Amino acid sequence: MARKSEILTAALTVCLLSHGALAQSFTPAPVPAAPAEVRLAAAPSRYYGGVEYLLWSVKDAPLAVPLLSTAPFTEPDRGGFLKDASATVLYGAPHPPSAGGNDTQSFPMFSGSRVTAGYWLDDAHNFALEGSAFLLQQQAAGYGFKSDSGGNPPTRIPLYNSVPYASGGVGMIVAPTEDGVPVSLPGDTTGSASFDSRLKFWGADALGAVTLYRSPSFELTGLGGFSYLNLSEGFGLNVSIDGIPNTPYAGESGFTTDSFKTENQFFGGSLGVRGRYTYGRFSAEATAKLGVGLSHEIEDITGGFVDFNTPLVSNIPGVTYGQRLVTQGPNGIFAQPSNEGRRSTDKFAVAPGVKFSLGYDLTSSIQLTVGYDFLYYSSVLRPTDQIDRSFSKGLPFQQDPTSTVGPMRMMRTTDFYAQGLNVGVAFKF
């Protein structure tokens, strides 16, 4: 009996051991834990943007009229009148048959910057909101003249006297003719004149973006939203005149100032497309947009003069009553009470633009870019286009108090463009 019991116990032990081995042979091997970056897939980048340096040029400022002239100092018209080929335009628009002149004023290259920021509204990158703004530094350009101590060379600010006036307020009546305000006259007065043009340009966009087509190497995006542009310019003319000692004009002096300012603001809707092709780390991108809207155009003209020690005159030719210590008024040369003041108008305008750029990916999030921009603005006021040179020459320095016919308000429009290179860094995260 004991022998049976031992045999049963041994058999049971073998069965249990064999069952454990069998169970162990069918237990699956443990799976190693996946790295965190595999277990949690990274969310797609939603933010994108960039910063760019701009090096642009702009359309030259127009010089619509001749602004400074010279001619031989001979009688009966002593120096500077634009009446024949002996005269020369030193600055400003050509005026045949006189020689010289230039109808535009160029500016140095403009440095600037542009900032862009966008946000994809969905992980699939189908819809985004995007904003950008650019700003060019203000630039100035112009021309300066100063005579020698003897008043050489003879120069004038040329204008056309459209109505008769009394020379010096008394004496000879000057009929309508090509005329001019003297700056320097040999043996009588020395003088200087400066012409200054200034320009500042900036703008902004607020856009929505929708992906129209996407493949592994190409993407086409539609753009739509709002565009704003601001073009501000100024033109200044300053003339200073001094009588030469030991002449009838000794002790007399005076100066005038003219200021023509314009501001143009474009408000409009904008539609466009952007195409992007990618090849490895390299990419090429082109954007075209068209803004359609209103151009709010502002003109602001001011002028003035101050005279020191000018003679008091009477109605009798050649008769004086001493000297006026100071005489002043709102009369510049081209800026007169008839056209001075601030006024504005609204006009339909379009503002198309294109941008091309090449990119190189430094990392998956940072890209270097270089490219070209062209931006057009169809309707703007520019300062020197607002100068009317046909009026009574008796108005500058108020030399003839009876003169009342002044220059007209022009509100003359033209177009404008800016273009140039861009270099920047784009990012996404």
ZIHUZI-V578323 format. One line per field, one symbol per residue. burial: 1 if it has 24 or more other ideal C-beta (glycine too) atoms within 12 Angstrom, else 0. Layout:
burial = ???
This chain:
burial = 000000000000000000000000000000000000000000000001111111111111111111111110100011111110001111111110010111001010010111111101000010011111111100101110101000111111111111101111110001001111111111111111111111111111111111100000001011111111111111111111111100001001111111111111111111111111000000101111111011111111111111100110100000000000001011111111111100001010111111111110000000111111111111111111111111111111111100101110111111111111111111110
